Amino acid sequence: MIRYNPKEWFGLIVEFHKSDTLRRLIYVLIIYCGFSFGMVYLELHYTNFESTITIHSLVGFIIGLLLVFRTNTSYERWWEGRKLIGALVNTTRNLALKINAIVDDKDIEKREFYSKMISNYSFAFKEHLRDNRKIDELQTDINFDKKELEKIDHVPNYIAGKIFKENKKLYDEKLISGNLFITIDKQTLLLTDIIGGCERIKKTPIPYSYNIFIKTFIFIYTITLPIGLATTFLYWTVPISAFILYILASLELLAEEIENPFGTDQNDLPVEDICNTIKKNVEEILVN
């Protein structure tokens, strides 16, 4: 995720040339400018067609409404993902604080186990949402061997299961009462609720037909745009049409990017930093 000061709007204008969408669209825009130039040249020199922008004005309004809906839908998914990641931070802190109050300071083994497993859960959570796994990021413990993960498909569930078993062990050893067991059990359960919510966002993109419709609509609109503008703007039609294509395509690209906010794109959530924060906080509560 790119970090910036939203109040320095002039600085953001200067940084426009570094835009990720501009880099991704640059070759498309160059090809489109060549196509637009050819269309304008043919219309001005070889046809008597009297073009009009009336139709494109009406259709442009409809495309605007579609893109507003598209970007709003994607942003809602991005923001819901941010709330779930925030809930993960709060849940891990609350669980660590409860374990800190329950487990004796002298029981270093149990405190380290919870510290490592809570931290491991956050990093496994991150990689699971990216369809990846980084075993090297996880910490080994007496009750947790990283080699066990080689045949595991859902690593976060496996780690959560280890935490549940340790919770039960505390109760069986009479170290906590039934009420306290229920309390930390509910806190642990929230971990699986959170990853379930994130998986719902990740695995449910906008409907396929709707996505295809928007892209097709933008393609037809921009391909025919030089025809409608040629007799009004002459060769200025080329940069004007390219700029309109850039705006429409950029909005669609940004919507696609933030639709799944757990990846590594520039506008995705800073999940990596949040995992490091969780690790630091949990170790500070339980170990240091």
RALIN-V69423 format. One record per residue. N is the residue number from 1. SS is DSSP state (H for helix, E for strand, C for the rest). OMEGA is omega in radians with two decimals (* if undefined). D_FIRST is the distance of its C-alpha to the first C-alpha in Angstrom with 1 decimal. Layout:
# RALIN-V69423
n & ss & omega & d_first
N & SS & OMEGA & D_FIRST
N & SS & OMEGA & D_FIRST
This chain:
# RALIN-V69423
n & ss & omega & d_first
1 & C & 3.12 & 0.0
2 & C & 3.08 & 3.8
3 & C & -3.08 & 6.4
4 & C & 3.08 & 9.7
5 & C & -3.07 & 13.1
6 & C & -3.12 & 13.9
7 & C & -3.14 & 17.6
8 & C & -3.02 & 17.7
9 & H & 3.12 & 18.2
10 & H & 3.10 & 20.4
11 & H & 3.12 & 17.9
12 & H & 3.10 & 15.5
13 & H & 3.12 & 18.6
14 & H & -3.11 & 19.2
15 & H & -3.07 & 15.8
16 & H & -3.07 & 16.6
17 & H & 3.12 & 17.9
18 & H & -3.10 & 14.6
19 & C & 3.14 & 13.3
20 & H & -3.14 & 12.1
21 & H & 3.12 & 14.7
22 & H & 3.13 & 17.4
23 & H & -3.12 & 17.1
24 & H & -3.06 & 17.3
25 & H & -2.97 & 20.2
26 & H & -3.11 & 22.1
27 & H & 3.07 & 24.8
28 & H & -3.13 & 25.3
29 & H & 3.12 & 25.8
30 & H & 3.12 & 28.3
31 & H & -3.12 & 30.2
32 & H & 3.11 & 30.2
33 & H & 3.09 & 31.6
34 & H & 3.11 & 34.4
35 & H & -3.13 & 35.2
36 & H & 3.13 & 35.3
37 & H & 3.13 & 37.5
38 & H & -3.14 & 39.9
39 & H & -3.14 & 40.1
40 & H & -3.14 & 40.9
41 & H & -3.14 & 43.4
42 & H & -3.09 & 45.2
43 & H & -3.09 & 45.3
44 & H & -3.00 & 46.6
45 & H & -3.03 & 49.2
46 & H & 3.12 & 50.3
47 & C & 3.06 & 50.2
48 & C & -3.07 & 51.6
49 & C & 3.12 & 48.8
50 & C & -3.06 & 48.2
51 & C & 3.10 & 44.5
52 & C & -3.13 & 43.0
53 & C & -3.10 & 39.5
54 & H & -3.11 & 40.7
55 & H & -3.13 & 39.5
56 & H & 3.08 & 36.1
57 & H & 3.14 & 35.8
58 & H & -3.13 & 36.6
59 & H & 3.12 & 34.4
60 & H & 3.10 & 31.5
61 & H & 3.13 & 31.8
62 & H & 3.11 & 31.6
63 & H & 3.11 & 28.5
64 & H & 3.12 & 26.8
65 & H & 3.13 & 27.7
66 & H & -3.11 & 26.4
67 & H & 3.06 & 23.0
68 & H & 3.10 & 22.7
69 & H & -3.11 & 23.5
70 & H & -3.11 & 21.1
71 & H & 3.11 & 18.0
72 & H & 3.12 & 19.2
73 & H & 3.14 & 19.6
74 & H & -3.14 & 16.1
75 & H & 3.08 & 14.7
76 & H & 3.09 & 17.1
77 & H & 3.11 & 15.9
78 & H & -3.09 & 12.2
79 & H & 3.08 & 13.8
80 & H & 3.07 & 16.2
81 & H & 3.12 & 13.7
82 & H & 3.12 & 12.2
83 & H & 3.13 & 15.9
84 & H & 3.10 & 16.7
85 & H & 3.06 & 14.1
86 & H & 3.09 & 15.5
87 & H & 3.09 & 18.9
88 & H & 3.11 & 18.3
89 & H & -3.12 & 17.7
90 & H & -3.11 & 20.9
91 & H & 3.14 & 22.9
92 & H & 3.10 & 22.4
93 & H & -3.12 & 23.3
94 & H & 3.12 & 26.3
95 & H & 3.13 & 27.5
96 & H & 3.14 & 27.4
97 & H & 3.12 & 29.2
98 & H & 3.11 & 31.9
99 & H & 3.12 & 32.4
100 & H & -3.14 & 32.7
101 & H & -3.05 & 35.4
102 & H & -3.03 & 37.2
103 & C & -3.13 & 37.3
104 & C & -3.14 & 39.5
105 & C & -3.11 & 38.1
106 & C & -3.13 & 40.5
107 & C & -3.06 & 39.2
108 & H & -3.07 & 36.6
109 & H & -3.13 & 36.3
110 & H & -3.13 & 35.3
111 & H & 3.11 & 32.8
112 & H & 3.12 & 31.1
113 & H & -3.13 & 31.1
114 & H & 3.13 & 29.3
115 & H & -3.11 & 26.8
116 & H & -3.08 & 26.1
117 & H & 3.11 & 26.1
118 & H & 3.10 & 23.8
119 & H & 3.13 & 21.3
120 & H & -3.13 & 22.0
121 & H & -3.10 & 21.5
122 & H & -3.13 & 17.9
123 & H & 3.07 & 17.1
124 & H & 3.07 & 19.3
125 & H & -3.13 & 17.7
126 & H & -3.08 & 14.3
127 & H & 3.12 & 16.1
128 & H & 3.14 & 18.5
129 & H & 3.09 & 16.0
130 & C & -3.12 & 14.9
131 & C & -3.07 & 18.6
132 & C & 3.00 & 18.7
133 & C & 3.08 & 20.2
134 & C & -3.09 & 20.0
135 & H & -3.11 & 23.2
136 & H & -3.14 & 22.9
137 & H & -3.05 & 20.2
138 & C & -3.13 & 22.8
139 & C & 3.13 & 25.7
140 & C & 3.10 & 29.3
141 & E & 3.13 & 31.9
142 & C & -3.12 & 35.6
143 & C & -3.08 & 35.0
144 & E & 3.13 & 32.0
145 & C & -3.09 & 32.3
146 & H & 3.12 & 29.2
147 & H & 3.14 & 31.8
148 & H & -3.02 & 32.4
149 & H & -3.04 & 29.0
150 & H & -3.11 & 30.0
151 & H & -3.11 & 31.7
152 & C & 3.13 & 29.4
153 & C & -3.09 & 27.4
154 & C & -3.06 & 25.6
155 & H & 3.12 & 24.7
156 & H & 3.10 & 23.3
157 & H & -3.13 & 26.6
158 & H & 3.14 & 28.6
159 & H & 3.08 & 27.0
160 & H & 3.10 & 27.5
161 & H & 3.08 & 31.1
162 & H & 3.13 & 31.6
163 & H & 3.10 & 30.6
164 & H & 3.14 & 33.0
165 & H & 3.12 & 35.8
166 & H & 3.06 & 35.4
167 & H & 3.14 & 35.6
168 & H & 3.13 & 38.8
169 & H & 3.09 & 40.1
170 & H & -3.14 & 39.8
171 & H & -3.12 & 41.9
172 & H & -3.14 & 44.4
173 & C & 3.10 & 45.0
174 & C & 3.11 & 45.8
175 & C & 3.09 & 43.1
176 & C & 3.10 & 41.7
177 & C & 3.12 & 43.5
178 & H & 3.14 & 43.0
179 & H & 3.12 & 41.3
180 & H & 3.11 & 38.8
181 & H & 3.13 & 38.2
182 & H & -3.12 & 37.5
183 & H & -3.10 & 35.0
184 & H & 3.09 & 32.9
185 & H & 3.10 & 33.3
186 & H & 3.13 & 31.8
187 & H & 3.11 & 28.9
188 & H & 3.14 & 28.4
189 & H & 3.14 & 28.8
190 & H & 3.14 & 25.9
191 & H & -3.13 & 23.6
192 & H & 3.07 & 24.9
193 & H & -3.11 & 24.7
194 & H & -3.12 & 21.0
195 & H & 3.07 & 20.3
196 & H & 3.10 & 22.8
197 & H & 3.13 & 20.9
198 & H & 3.11 & 17.7
199 & H & 3.11 & 19.9
200 & H & 3.11 & 21.5
201 & H & -3.05 & 18.3
202 & H & -2.99 & 17.4
203 & H & 3.13 & 21.1
204 & C & 3.08 & 22.1
205 & C & 3.10 & 20.7
206 & C & -3.09 & 22.6
207 & C & -3.07 & 26.2
208 & H & -3.08 & 26.9
209 & H & 3.14 & 29.6
210 & H & 3.13 & 27.6
211 & H & 3.13 & 24.8
212 & H & -3.11 & 27.5
213 & H & -3.13 & 29.3
214 & H & -3.11 & 26.5
215 & H & 3.13 & 25.9
216 & H & 3.14 & 29.7
217 & H & 3.13 & 30.2
218 & H & -3.12 & 27.8
219 & H & -3.11 & 29.4
220 & H & -3.12 & 33.0
221 & H & -3.07 & 32.2
222 & H & 3.12 & 30.8
223 & H & -3.12 & 33.4
224 & H & -3.08 & 36.2
225 & H & 3.14 & 34.8
226 & H & 3.13 & 36.5
227 & H & -3.11 & 39.8
228 & H & -3.06 & 39.6
229 & H & -2.94 & 38.6
230 & H & -3.06 & 40.8
231 & H & 3.13 & 44.0
232 & H & -3.04 & 42.3
233 & H & -3.14 & 39.9
234 & H & -3.07 & 41.5
235 & H & 3.00 & 39.3
236 & H & 3.08 & 36.7
237 & H & -3.07 & 35.9
238 & H & 3.13 & 33.9
239 & H & 3.14 & 31.1
240 & H & 3.14 & 31.2
241 & H & 3.13 & 30.8
242 & H & -3.14 & 28.0
243 & H & 3.11 & 26.1
244 & H & 3.08 & 26.7
245 & H & -3.14 & 25.6
246 & H & -3.13 & 22.3
247 & H & -3.09 & 21.7
248 & H & -3.11 & 22.7
249 & H & 3.14 & 20.9
250 & H & 3.11 & 17.6
251 & H & 3.11 & 17.8
252 & H & 3.13 & 18.6
253 & H & 3.12 & 15.9
254 & H & 3.10 & 13.2
255 & H & 3.11 & 15.1
256 & H & -3.06 & 15.2
257 & H & -3.06 & 11.5
258 & H & 3.11 & 10.8
259 & H & 3.02 & 14.2
260 & C & -2.96 & 13.0
261 & C & -3.02 & 9.8
262 & C & -3.10 & 10.2
263 & C & -3.08 & 9.6
264 & C & 3.09 & 7.6
265 & C & -3.06 & 7.0
266 & C & -3.08 & 4.7
267 & C & 3.09 & 5.0
268 & C & -3.11 & 5.4
269 & C & -3.14 & 5.8
270 & C & -3.04 & 5.3
271 & H & -3.14 & 8.7
272 & H & -3.14 & 9.6
273 & H & -3.13 & 9.6
274 & H & 3.09 & 11.5
275 & H & 3.10 & 13.9
276 & H & 3.09 & 14.7
277 & H & 3.11 & 15.4
278 & H & -3.14 & 17.7
279 & H & -3.13 & 19.5
280 & H & -3.11 & 20.1
281 & H & -3.11 & 21.4
282 & H & 3.11 & 23.6
283 & H & 3.13 & 25.1
284 & H & -3.12 & 25.9
285 & H & -2.96 & 27.6
286 & H & -3.00 & 29.6
287 & C & -3.05 & 30.2
288 & C & * & 30.0
